[in-house]
Amino acid sequence: MVKIGLEVHQRLACGKLFCSCPSDMADQDAKPNLVIRRRLHPVFSELGEIDAASKAEFEKDRTFAYGVFSGSDCLVEMDEEPPHQLNPEALSIALELAQHLHMKSVDELHVMRKIVIDGSNTSGFQRTAIVAMDGKLETSRGPIDIPLLAIEEESAGIVGTQDNERGEPETTYRLDRLGIPLVEINTTPDIKDGQHLLEVAEKIGMMMRATGKVARGLGTIRQDVNISTEHGARVEIKGAQDLKSLPLLAQNEVNRQEELLRIISELRARFGGKVILNGTIAEVSAIFKSTKSPLISKGLASGGSVFGLVLEKHAGLIGREIQAGKRYGTELSDYAKTTGVKGIIHSDEDPAKYSISGSELSELRQTMGMKPDDAFALVIAPREQAKAALSKALERARMGFVPEETRRANPDGTTSYMRPLPGRARMYPETDVPPIPITAEMLKAVSRGETLEEKKARLLKMLGNAEMADKMLRSRNLGLFERLVEGGAEPMLAASTLENTLVSLRREGAEIKEPGTVLEELFALYRKGKFVKAAIPDILREAAKGKPVPDAAKGYSIISGKELEKIAKELGFDIKAIMSKYRTRIDPKELDRILKGRK
Ligand SMILES: [Zn+2]
């Protein structure tokens, strides 16, 4: 039995949650106006314990740099000022979404602090509040319960990790994203399989977009998937960007857990019962003092040491594939990497890959007292780090069960270890924001937008084509489409420009990054009769290269009247010849009239 649950995070299209800053982020390549640096420590919760996830992050010992953008940030994001009142518009949108999911709103909103010490919040925690409970979503395979809808602040956007001037790893974040309101919607783990998961995720997304009050575009919605298998563990997979990858992601995780269980039972068989790993860790640098291995000699030259770990009776299992392109060794390596090392070398890899010689290998096995069915892991790093890395790999190898983990979704549908699954010790009350009673007046004042069903019916009526209506409903361009139609664009032309023309232009390398303004200008000119339909792809292609739309459109002014008659005559009234030469500049109806008039 596989249990699958979904957690959707969607940004709202209104200002930030606890200050008056707008939710518009600075340009991706914009330079921050100010950079501040912090070192964060885990905060002890009321229970006086640090949970495993917080501890795992803390072990990395990092400093953080935050880029401040004056147009999107104030003292609240910098944690120099307490949070302001919770944004009433954000709350109203969250209440509306809760209504669409048939949920019961809470009587009083309590803002809580959720500890995050990966540095993605300057305060060291994320503020979150439960808005509603007990909802449901109809699906083709029965209703799915929606136990919770919460409102919370978006984290700061990560830029990257580099060594600072003191040689310590420092992670850089952008504060323009911090504080944007998010709703979190959770389902119960009753999703049947990968295809059902895709359906549920799609439906929740479309329901939210139908209201017209949520943010659109890349990164504005994120799906986290919880998967547990019968004898495996609960694993939370974070950051699936592409909905279509969800079925593969779910399948891969089920396979991974099944493979891990197989490895565990094989180990038990090899040990004849309980698996006991002595896990000897020893320095073996001396063996490699004149090595031909570029990786090892480079590591030694820069002051590193080579350490080895013996994994008893593990031969052949470290190299066992558990996800496409990922081995059991990757699991051990991912744990080792939490100490900052780049990875491990293990005995199920081809030694030629690292140019490790046969004599080095046999000396290594002898020095470490290995038996033929033992495996080893090697790491090259500064002494203490190398020891810590192999201790982590050993800790993972000793588990003997599928660990509960938070894993990152990779674009290829596989996952990588991030940290242990967070425990319950992470929340405590936010004392700077008073509780907010949810009154009957507030609920009444919620402006209810369209439901998904209403939106679907309206699109179908507007477009007169079920396939295009469905495409538009799922499109991230839905908001822009509606804006264009409101501005007077012909619905079918607007839809096919967004869903077909822009897509094929992008495929040929002519991508329009911000199609909003470009298309508004384009359709305004088209309505004024400045060019014909057939010219639209060419004008957009020029606009993609940076030419303003009005300038691009000038090259496609319509040829009509006497001029058209002249051209028709020159080309012998041959419709094929005329169209192949002037297709983008002629109104086919007028040409038709001219050709018919001739007869
Ligand atoms: Zn602010």
Boltz pocket constraint, residues with backbone or C-beta under 6 A from the ligand:
constraints:
  - pocket:
      binder: B
      contacts: [[A, 16], [A, 19], [A, 20], [A, 21], [A, 72], [A, 73], [A, 74], [A, 75], [A, 76], [A, 77], [A, 179]]
      max_distance: 6.0
